[in-house]
Amino acid sequence: MPSPQVQPVLAPAAGPTGAPAIDVRGLECGYENKVVLQNLTFTVGQAELFFVIGGSGCGKSTLLRHLIGLNRPTAGEVRFFGQVFGDQGEKQRRELLKTFGVLFQSGALWSSLTLRENVALPLELHTALSKREREELATLKLSQVGLQGFEDYYPSEISGGMKKRAGLARALALDPAIVFFDEPSAGLDPITSRKLDELILSVRDTFGTTCVVVSHELASIMGIGDRVILLSREAKGIVAEGDPRLLARDSEHPLVREFFSSGGIRHAAPATPST
């Protein structure tokens, strides 16, 4: 069965021209007085498919939590389209939060809600749409990720790959300019993982959405990533940045070589959405 393609319905997500989608400057991340990452400085361009990569325990998920505002940085700042996230008042922060969506590793669906109700929830919280309009839009979002006919199913009644797609439909509910993905391929078989990669690529190409993917899955990184940063637990920061295919081929850094050679990686061509 061909992988679903996302079709445009509303205006493509976009931020102000000229500013990077995300601009991280001197960021320090940690918890319980422990510094995990320090002096992180990097940008993510608009409509870029950007990967945060590295081995287990290097701080990938910690960085994600700081980027989406679940944790406050101990130093530095994060700008979204030129606006400093931490400097905003509560009302402004809520408005800024609506410009990005998040697909959590587990899908994070509410088990007591149907798929349609899960996707409609952000619309209920953040828009003035009527119940009928919210349900229609939620149905539409589910169809965009290949889940037409499953609107009234509960999360317990569908597969892991379908849960990820439902979670993506919910992340796209407000037509965000940026979508964050936390280990989207975790727990999926290679075929399902490949289809999810194609769906992520389709979201970016259709809507111009900036996609930030936390992952250590080499097939996904090499298949769809435009650019990566490689984090190191020992260095507590970034040890490499660039096109993953060029890093895999040219870098002499021992950690980069170790990461890209692990598992007998094949230098895959970029994924193309199925027709």
One Martini backbone bead per residue (centre of mass of N, CA, C, O) as a GRO file, in nm:
protein
  275
    1MET     BB    1   0.094   0.036   0.025
    2PRO     BB    2   0.093   0.350  -0.011
    3SER     BB    3   0.203   0.625   0.104
    4PRO     BB    4   0.094   0.892   0.249
    5GLN     BB    5  -0.012   1.214   0.145
    6VAL     BB    6   0.006   1.548   0.193
    7GLN     BB    7  -0.251   1.779   0.156
    8PRO     BB    8  -0.341   2.085   0.081
    9VAL     BB    9  -0.564   2.324   0.261
   10LEU     BB   10  -0.407   2.530   0.390
   11ALA     BB   11  -0.193   2.745   0.451
   12PRO     BB   12   0.121   2.760   0.465
   13ALA     BB   13   0.362   2.739   0.677
   14ALA     BB   14   0.505   3.050   0.816
   15GLY     BB   15   0.747   3.281   0.853
   16PRO     BB   16   0.941   3.524   0.861
   17THR     BB   17   1.135   3.668   0.657
   18GLY     BB   18   1.495   3.596   0.721
   19ALA     BB   19   1.442   3.426   0.962
   20PRO     BB   20   1.497   3.185   1.148
   21ALA     BB   21   1.319   2.949   1.292
   22ILE     BB   22   1.587   2.876   1.463
   23ASP     BB   23   1.776   3.036   1.742
   24VAL     BB   24   2.069   2.931   1.903
   25ARG     BB   25   2.225   3.082   2.209
   26GLY     BB   26   2.420   2.968   2.449
   27LEU     BB   27   2.306   2.699   2.549
   28GLU     BB   28   2.186   2.566   2.866
   29CYS     BB   29   2.142   2.229   2.988
   30GLY     BB   30   1.931   2.098   3.259
   31TYR     BB   31   1.913   1.923   3.590
   32GLU     BB   32   1.949   1.929   3.912
   33ASN     BB   33   2.230   2.093   3.877
   34LYS     BB   34   2.281   1.958   3.588
   35VAL     BB   35   2.496   1.961   3.321
   36VAL     BB   36   2.448   1.852   2.983
   37LEU     BB   37   2.453   2.126   2.816
   38GLN     BB   38   2.677   2.360   2.633
   39ASN     BB   39   2.712   2.611   2.421
   40LEU     BB   40   2.466   2.628   2.219
   41THR     BB   41   2.502   2.689   1.857
   42PHE     BB   42   2.223   2.731   1.630
   43THR     BB   43   2.043   2.676   1.321
   44VAL     BB   44   1.708   2.679   1.164
   45GLY     BB   45   1.568   2.663   0.877
   46GLN     BB   46   1.333   2.720   0.670
   47ALA     BB   47   1.217   2.412   0.567
   48GLU     BB   48   1.385   2.226   0.739
   49LEU     BB   49   1.551   1.902   0.783
   50PHE     BB   50   1.632   1.852   1.120
   51PHE     BB   51   1.890   1.687   1.309
   52VAL     BB   52   1.921   1.527   1.628
   53ILE     BB   53   2.219   1.363   1.724
   54GLY     BB   54   2.315   1.055   1.893
   55GLY     BB   55   2.375   0.893   2.155
   56SER     BB   56   2.304   0.765   2.434
   57GLY     BB   57   2.296   1.032   2.670
   58CYS     BB   58   2.363   1.320   2.508
   59GLY     BB   59   2.077   1.520   2.505
   60LYS     BB   60   1.840   1.526   2.302
   61SER     BB   61   1.581   1.540   2.485
   62THR     BB   62   1.674   1.779   2.651
   63LEU     BB   63   1.679   1.981   2.420
   64LEU     BB   64   1.385   1.955   2.339
   65ARG     BB   65   1.261   2.053   2.609
   66HIS     BB   66   1.390   2.341   2.575
   67LEU     BB   67   1.267   2.421   2.298
   68ILE     BB   68   0.947   2.370   2.399
   69GLY     BB   69   0.938   2.470   2.723
   70LEU     BB   70   0.966   2.247   2.960
   71ASN     BB   71   1.249   2.387   2.990
   72ARG     BB   72   1.472   2.598   3.141
   73PRO     BB   73   1.737   2.769   3.084
   74THR     BB   74   2.049   2.862   3.241
   75ALA     BB   75   2.139   2.957   2.948
   76GLY     BB   76   2.054   3.151   2.711
   77GLU     BB   77   1.876   3.118   2.382
   78VAL     BB   78   1.550   3.110   2.209
   79ARG     BB   79   1.453   3.153   1.869
   80PHE     BB   80   1.144   3.238   1.696
   81PHE     BB   81   1.149   3.422   1.438
   82GLY     BB   82   1.319   3.637   1.642
   83GLN     BB   83   1.190   3.530   1.911
   84VAL     BB   84   1.218   3.527   2.248
   85PHE     BB   85   1.086   3.291   2.438
   86GLY     BB   86   1.170   3.372   2.746
   87ASP     BB   87   1.060   3.690   2.713
   88GLN     BB   88   0.776   3.614   2.730
   89GLY     BB   89   0.474   3.631   2.805
   90GLU     BB   90   0.218   3.429   2.862
   91LYS     BB   91   0.051   3.509   2.612
   92GLN     BB   92   0.287   3.501   2.407
   93ARG     BB   93   0.368   3.208   2.458
   94ARG     BB   94   0.104   3.079   2.364
   95GLU     BB   95   0.123   3.187   2.075
   96LEU     BB   96   0.401   3.059   2.009
   97LEU     BB   97   0.320   2.760   2.064
   98LYS     BB   98   0.121   2.749   1.808
   99THR     BB   99   0.373   2.736   1.590
  100PHE     BB  100   0.404   2.443   1.724
  101GLY     BB  101   0.466   2.095   1.704
  102VAL     BB  102   0.432   1.757   1.863
  103LEU     BB  103   0.601   1.436   1.839
  104PHE     BB  104   0.595   1.189   2.039
  105GLN     BB  105   0.726   0.882   2.086
  106SER     BB  106   0.429   0.749   2.174
  107GLY     BB  107   0.215   0.992   2.076
  108ALA     BB  108   0.035   1.086   2.326
  109LEU     BB  109  -0.242   0.964   2.357
  110TRP     BB  110  -0.567   0.962   2.452
  111SER     BB  111  -0.727   0.675   2.556
  112SER     BB  112  -1.033   0.809   2.596
  113LEU     BB  113  -0.993   0.894   2.296
  114THR     BB  114  -1.038   0.943   1.995
  115LEU     BB  115  -0.879   1.035   1.721
  116ARG     BB  116  -1.055   1.280   1.665
  117GLU     BB  117  -1.043   1.395   1.956
  118ASN     BB  118  -0.737   1.429   1.970
  119VAL     BB  119  -0.711   1.629   1.725
  120ALA     BB  120  -0.932   1.841   1.837
  121LEU     BB  121  -0.811   1.953   2.102
  122PRO     BB  122  -0.639   2.201   2.003
  123LEU     BB  123  -0.890   2.342   1.878
  124GLU     BB  124  -1.042   2.378   2.146
  125LEU     BB  125  -0.809   2.542   2.300
  126HIS     BB  126  -0.717   2.758   2.030
  127THR     BB  127  -1.015   2.798   1.919
  128ALA     BB  128  -1.346   2.912   1.771
  129LEU     BB  129  -1.451   2.659   1.682
  130SER     BB  130  -1.672   2.445   1.622
  131LYS     BB  131  -1.743   2.124   1.669
  132ARG     BB  132  -1.789   2.057   1.372
  133GLU     BB  133  -1.529   2.190   1.266
  134ARG     BB  134  -1.332   2.023   1.434
  135GLU     BB  135  -1.416   1.745   1.324
  136GLU     BB  136  -1.358   1.802   1.026
  137LEU     BB  137  -1.056   1.873   1.060
  138ALA     BB  138  -0.971   1.609   1.198
  139THR     BB  139  -1.053   1.426   0.964
  140LEU     BB  140  -0.861   1.557   0.762
  141LYS     BB  141  -0.592   1.505   0.910
  142LEU     BB  142  -0.620   1.195   0.910
  143SER     BB  143  -0.627   1.166   0.600
  144GLN     BB  144  -0.339   1.290   0.549
  145VAL     BB  145  -0.214   1.019   0.722
  146GLY     BB  146  -0.397   0.756   0.645
  147LEU     BB  147  -0.683   0.754   0.859
  148GLN     BB  148  -0.916   0.680   0.705
  149GLY     BB  149  -1.171   0.515   0.906
  150PHE     BB  150  -1.031   0.582   1.219
  151GLU     BB  151  -1.175   0.809   1.392
  152ASP     BB  152  -1.335   0.597   1.613
  153TYR     BB  153  -1.083   0.507   1.727
  154TYR     BB  154  -0.872   0.378   1.960
  155PRO     BB  155  -0.548   0.348   2.052
  156SER     BB  156  -0.585   0.034   2.135
  157GLU     BB  157  -0.687  -0.036   1.815
  158ILE     BB  158  -0.394   0.030   1.716
  159SER     BB  159  -0.099   0.071   1.589
  160GLY     BB  160   0.205   0.213   1.626
  161GLY     BB  161   0.212   0.359   1.349
  162MET     BB  162  -0.072   0.488   1.380
  163LYS     BB  163  -0.010   0.652   1.630
  164LYS     BB  164   0.200   0.833   1.496
  165ARG     BB  165   0.005   0.952   1.283
  166ALA     BB  166  -0.196   1.068   1.486
  167GLY     BB  167   0.011   1.251   1.625
  168LEU     BB  168   0.068   1.415   1.369
  169ALA     BB  169  -0.215   1.523   1.322
  170ARG     BB  170  -0.217   1.682   1.589
  171ALA     BB  171   0.042   1.854   1.532
  172LEU     BB  172  -0.120   1.977   1.261
  173ALA     BB  173  -0.388   2.121   1.348
  174LEU     BB  174  -0.253   2.437   1.355
  175ASP     BB  175  -0.050   2.484   1.134
  176PRO     BB  176   0.253   2.472   1.180
  177ALA     BB  177   0.584   2.587   1.129
  178ILE     BB  178   0.668   2.371   1.352
  179VAL     BB  179   0.808   2.034   1.395
  180PHE     BB  180   0.850   1.800   1.651
  181PHE     BB  181   1.059   1.499   1.686
  182ASP     BB  182   1.055   1.208   1.903
  183GLU     BB  183   1.157   0.936   1.799
  184PRO     BB  184   0.958   0.828   1.554
  185SER     BB  185   1.092   0.518   1.505
  186ALA     BB  186   1.032   0.402   1.765
  187GLY     BB  187   0.924   0.064   1.748
  188LEU     BB  188   0.965   0.025   1.442
  189ASP     BB  189   0.960  -0.103   1.156
  190PRO     BB  190   1.122  -0.047   0.862
  191ILE     BB  191   0.870   0.007   0.687
  192THR     BB  192   0.719   0.203   0.876
  193SER     BB  193   0.953   0.402   0.903
  194ARG     BB  194   0.970   0.481   0.605
  195LYS     BB  195   0.680   0.593   0.584
  196LEU     BB  196   0.724   0.814   0.795
  197ASP     BB  197   0.945   0.963   0.646
  198GLU     BB  198   0.771   1.032   0.398
  199LEU     BB  199   0.565   1.198   0.559
  200ILE     BB  200   0.757   1.414   0.664
  201LEU     BB  201   0.850   1.508   0.385
  202SER     BB  202   0.564   1.589   0.288
  203VAL     BB  203   0.515   1.809   0.495
  204ARG     BB  204   0.747   1.990   0.407
  205ASP     BB  205   0.680   2.011   0.094
  206THR     BB  206   0.380   2.113   0.121
  207PHE     BB  207   0.409   2.347   0.374
  208GLY     BB  208   0.700   2.443   0.473
  209THR     BB  209   0.792   2.284   0.714
  210THR     BB  210   0.962   2.271   1.003
  211CYS     BB  211   1.191   1.999   1.089
  212VAL     BB  212   1.256   1.842   1.410
  213VAL     BB  213   1.477   1.559   1.468
  214VAL     BB  214   1.498   1.311   1.706
  215SER     BB  215   1.780   1.083   1.649
  216HIS     BB  216   1.947   0.736   1.576
  217GLU     BB  217   1.843   0.674   1.287
  218LEU     BB  218   2.021   0.623   1.007
  219ALA     BB  219   1.814   0.595   0.779
  220SER     BB  220   1.673   0.867   0.835
  221ILE     BB  221   1.909   1.061   0.832
  222MET     BB  222   2.007   0.979   0.535
  223GLY     BB  223   1.725   1.001   0.382
  224ILE     BB  224   1.601   1.315   0.498
  225GLY     BB  225   1.835   1.486   0.584
  226ASP     BB  226   1.981   1.803   0.561
  227ARG     BB  227   2.066   1.842   0.872
  228VAL     BB  228   2.308   1.827   1.148
  229ILE     BB  229   2.357   1.748   1.496
  230LEU     BB  230   2.624   1.632   1.706
  231LEU     BB  231   2.617   1.484   2.012
  232SER     BB  232   2.808   1.493   2.329
  233ARG     BB  233   2.858   1.379   2.643
  234GLU     BB  234   3.156   1.461   2.693
  235ALA     BB  235   3.128   1.762   2.562
  236LYS     BB  236   2.843   1.893   2.606
  237GLY     BB  237   2.789   1.898   2.277
  238ILE     BB  238   2.894   2.001   1.970
  239VAL     BB  239   3.090   1.813   1.708
  240ALA     BB  240   2.877   1.839   1.462
  241GLU     BB  241   2.792   1.990   1.131
  242GLY     BB  242   2.559   1.892   0.868
  243ASP     BB  243   2.565   1.691   0.616
  244PRO     BB  244   2.537   1.358   0.665
  245ARG     BB  245   2.677   1.252   0.405
  246LEU     BB  246   2.939   1.420   0.439
  247LEU     BB  247   3.018   1.329   0.720
  248ALA     BB  248   3.038   1.024   0.656
  249ARG     BB  249   3.265   1.070   0.432
  250ASP     BB  250   3.477   1.316   0.562
  251SER     BB  251   3.506   1.281   0.851
  252GLU     BB  252   3.769   1.267   1.124
  253HIS     BB  253   3.599   1.236   1.357
  254PRO     BB  254   3.564   0.982   1.574
  255LEU     BB  255   3.261   1.013   1.650
  256VAL     BB  256   3.150   1.036   1.366
  257ARG     BB  257   3.259   0.768   1.258
  258GLU     BB  258   3.123   0.588   1.466
  259PHE     BB  259   2.828   0.663   1.414
  260PHE     BB  260   2.820   0.611   1.089
  261SER     BB  261   2.940   0.301   1.121
  262SER     BB  262   2.717   0.196   1.267
  263GLY     BB  263   2.550  -0.088   1.153
  264GLY     BB  264   2.621  -0.072   0.854
  265ILE     BB  265   2.583   0.174   0.681
  266ARG     BB  266   2.386   0.311   0.431
  267HIS     BB  267   2.398   0.534   0.158
  268ALA     BB  268   2.125   0.687   0.126
  269ALA     BB  269   1.881   0.806  -0.045
  270PRO     BB  270   1.656   1.022  -0.068
  271ALA     BB  271   1.341   1.042  -0.003
  272THR     BB  272   1.035   0.954  -0.182
  273PRO     BB  273   0.729   0.999  -0.223
  274SER     BB  274   0.473   0.815  -0.278
  275THR     BB  275   0.220   0.746  -0.547
   0.00000   0.00000   0.00000
